[in-house]
Amino acid sequence: MSAFEDLGVLPEIIKAIEELDWLLPTPIQTEAIPLILGGGDVLAAAETGSGKTGAFALPILQITYETLNKKAEIPVIAPTSSSSSSSNGESSDNVVEWDQIDRDKNIAVDGLICQARSADWCGIKANKGISSGKFYYEAIVRDEGLCRVGFALKKSTRNIGTDKFSWGYGGTGKKSHESKFIDYGKPFGNNDVIGCYINFDDEIIGFTKNGQDFGEAFSFNSKAGIFYPSLVLKNAEMEFNFGSKPMKHDLKGYKPINQAELLIDQQQPIPMEIQTNKKGGNNNNNNKKGKGKEDEKMSESNDKPRKTLSLIIEPTRELADQTYSAILNFSKYLDSPKIQVSLCIGGEKSNGGRNKIEGDIIIGTPGRLESLVKEGSIDLSSIKFFVLDEADQLIDDNLAIVNFIYNKLPIGQNLQVLFFSATLHSTKVIKFCEQITKNPTWVDLKGRDFIPDLITHAYVKADPTKFESLWRDSENPLRIRTDGVHASDVSQFGKLKEPEQKSEAIKLLKAQLLLKCIQSFKMDQAIIFARTRLDCDHIHQFLKDAGGGNTSGLEGEFSSTVLHGGDNVSRARKENLEKFKNGDVRFLICTDVAARGIDIRGLPYIINYTLPESFEDYIHRVGRVGRADRIGLAISLVGYDQEKVWYHTCRDKGKGCHNTKLTENGGCCIWYDEPLLFIAVQENIAPIELESDFQLPKDMKQLNFGGSNKLTGASADYKHHTEELSSRVLQLSQLEETIQRDYLTLPNRITNLKK
Ligand SMILES: Nc1ncnc2c1ncn2[C@@H]1O[C@H](COP(=O)(O)OP(=O)(O)OP(=O)(O)O)[C@@H](O)[C@H]1O
């Protein structure tokens, strides 16, 4: 049995991910998948490369599929018309039954059997409750699906466990109250018998599975009111026993709830549906697929157009494309219906809403999605999932757009909002989360600013004095073209003034240091991060001059390609990234456009040609290595002093701009304080300094970043994990046995001693 099955993932999806060698869920997947399947809003922060894409994509794919699947099916059980008697002939006077009024319309009740009639969560409460004594009831799972059972006050919603008036235990092995889903007991599924007990003397609620008592799940105030058995289901069926027949399992000290003094609240149930606020959106029957469009792709499907159920926003085209491919891959064994996945990324002109975008799941970038929504090409009236991947970047850079799109969604209990990133802790992000989520669950696996320990961090101090021979060598024809910011800083004697001279020297030196690092580590694949598009282009040219040759083929020791926001043709960007991913070129030179999320399997090196402006960006950049159990090396070339650089505030964002004055004087340049930025890096990770030999310290030499750099051993080799642990487990159990024996024979030994 796959560990993903324990999380409630569908076998068809498991089959697809097993082909990717995903044998065990990563920690973020273990935490987030059941929470999302369970129906809550989730904010998830976990280190780079820890599998966050799967953590949100698998459950939303599953729920999207189940929703479509259920729409096609009509359940067999019809709701009973009367609440006064049930089909098993029980009198309604002195026994607990399901309430025909306080139920969602999509739950069908036949006596003591309840069945979900839709793929949405739907709930129901019993018609009678209790407020004293120690009682229990049993619930038997009759069909695969998701279910949560427990107790609720009349004033709670029917989505048990999501407000402060209800207490539930769900099939994914979580207890929940006020939408806080916490591990409890064990997961349960088909044919399991769940006992739900309540003890007004000790004020506790607890649960059992097949007779195994998991102990106290919640404490409660016994004066809170009348507690009713309650249930919420999704694609599932459950049968109940309140005591009208023998219970499957006895529970010591507890009686079946039918034997209690049964009570009824005078207050009427709240007519609240779990399915709420569906705006009457337009029927998206326009079947045009926007043929010929480069950037709006739809997965193959013969199915009729349907309303979009999931919307995922990604900050960059590359990331959107990556997530799109991942979801297509995960969904390959889901049939009848086939899931339609659409990709909407920038670079296209408006078509005035003529071409509707179809897709059960739409993945896109903020700008493109905004214009498609504005022109009416996307129907958001049925969205169930709103996902912000790299949420902090989206909020920092595109808050207005995210807000605009959010306000077009059918906001209600049916909408789930998910935030994912490695860095999710800024006040701005938290404030926005509070605005658009309801009692979200935080999954914060490593805390603020955590970086995977698979990454080694090193730096070279770009000190023009120390490395004078490298940049001043007049014999060396290989010089980088610098950015030209010092064009007007020349003195009357034709020389650069200080500190401009030092700044220019740092620029010249960094290119030479780059070559040294590449050669010294014999790098055959690395991402090089630079600050501006111009810098990227100049580095690209420099590597070409150094022997990179043309940009294709590994024959060039320094073959490279660029990726930056300047390429409006997204096809060119995609092609360049593919070239690098396929190993057709050795180096990818890019701005922060590739800092987040891009997943290149086994990438060994990244080089920060210039440090990024924030430590958060540093985390994302270096996170391109040290992924999926591979070790990686991040080297930063750190300016010894401040460097004058472009900082365009002009209208055309630098196009044709030659204004080298500082911004405070109305120009487009600033002094970039790399030594200061580096302090934050040093404080957080203490990188190793590479000296003139460009080598790591001797004790680290065995680290083979470039070779087969997958970690081996118990921590990484899942297949042999159990075998490797088995001897330790045996030892532990022997120790446990010795301790128990000692404990049991202790009184005898003490008596013997006393004698
Ligand atoms: N359960 C798993 N078992 C094995 N490999 C996995 C598993 N989950 C994800 N991976 C692999 O780990 C790599 C990183 O995953 P992913 O891109 O989702 O990371 P991430 O947490 O989103 O990183 P970032 O913060 O950089 O965006 C991918 O190559 C992915 O295929």
The ligand as a MOL file (V3000), in Angstrom:
LIG
                    3D

  0  0  0     0  0            999 V3000
M  V30 BEGIN CTAB
M  V30 COUNTS 31 33 0 0 0
M  V30 BEGIN ATOM
M  V30 1 N 7.0410 12.7390 -2.7610 0
M  V30 2 C 8.0650 12.9520 -3.5640 0
M  V30 3 N 8.9850 11.9900 -3.7730 0
M  V30 4 C 10.0430 12.2000 -4.5920 0
M  V30 5 N 10.2720 13.3580 -5.2610 0
M  V30 6 C 9.4000 14.3540 -5.0780 0
M  V30 7 C 8.2470 14.2140 -4.2290 0
M  V30 8 N 7.5660 15.3850 -4.2590 0
M  V30 9 C 8.2450 16.2180 -5.0840 0
M  V30 10 N 9.3400 15.6060 -5.5790 0
M  V30 11 C 10.3430 16.1960 -6.4990 0
M  V30 12 O 11.0560 17.1960 -5.7780 0
M  V30 13 C 11.4070 18.2670 -6.6360 0
M  V30 14 C 10.9850 19.6060 -6.0040 0
M  V30 15 O 9.5760 19.6810 -5.9460 0
M  V30 16 P 8.8170 21.0810 -6.1150 0
M  V30 17 O 9.2320 21.7500 -7.3710 0
M  V30 18 O 7.3740 20.8240 -5.9030 0
M  V30 19 O 9.4370 21.8680 -4.8760 0
M  V30 20 P 8.9430 23.2150 -4.1930 0
M  V30 21 O 8.8260 22.9290 -2.7360 0
M  V30 22 O 7.7530 23.7450 -4.9030 0
M  V30 23 O 10.2180 24.1580 -4.4370 0
M  V30 24 P 10.3060 25.7620 -4.5990 0
M  V30 25 O 10.0960 26.3630 -3.2450 0
M  V30 26 O 11.6630 25.9660 -5.1040 0
M  V30 27 O 9.2300 26.1460 -5.5640 0
M  V30 28 C 10.7300 18.0000 -7.9680 0
M  V30 29 O 11.6940 17.4930 -8.8520 0
M  V30 30 C 9.7080 16.9390 -7.6670 0
M  V30 31 O 9.4630 16.0890 -8.7670 0
M  V30 END ATOM
M  V30 BEGIN BOND
M  V30 1 1 1 2
M  V30 2 1 2 3
M  V30 3 2 2 7
M  V30 4 2 3 4
M  V30 5 1 4 5
M  V30 6 2 5 6
M  V30 7 1 6 7
M  V30 8 1 6 10
M  V30 9 1 7 8
M  V30 10 2 8 9
M  V30 11 1 9 10
M  V30 12 1 10 11
M  V30 13 1 11 12
M  V30 14 1 11 30
M  V30 15 1 12 13
M  V30 16 1 13 14
M  V30 17 1 13 28
M  V30 18 1 14 15
M  V30 19 1 15 16
M  V30 20 2 16 17
M  V30 21 1 16 18
M  V30 22 1 16 19
M  V30 23 1 19 20
M  V30 24 2 20 21
M  V30 25 1 20 22
M  V30 26 1 20 23
M  V30 27 1 23 24
M  V30 28 2 24 25
M  V30 29 1 24 26
M  V30 30 1 24 27
M  V30 31 1 28 29
M  V30 32 1 28 30
M  V30 33 1 30 31
M  V30 END BOND
M  V30 END CTAB
M  END
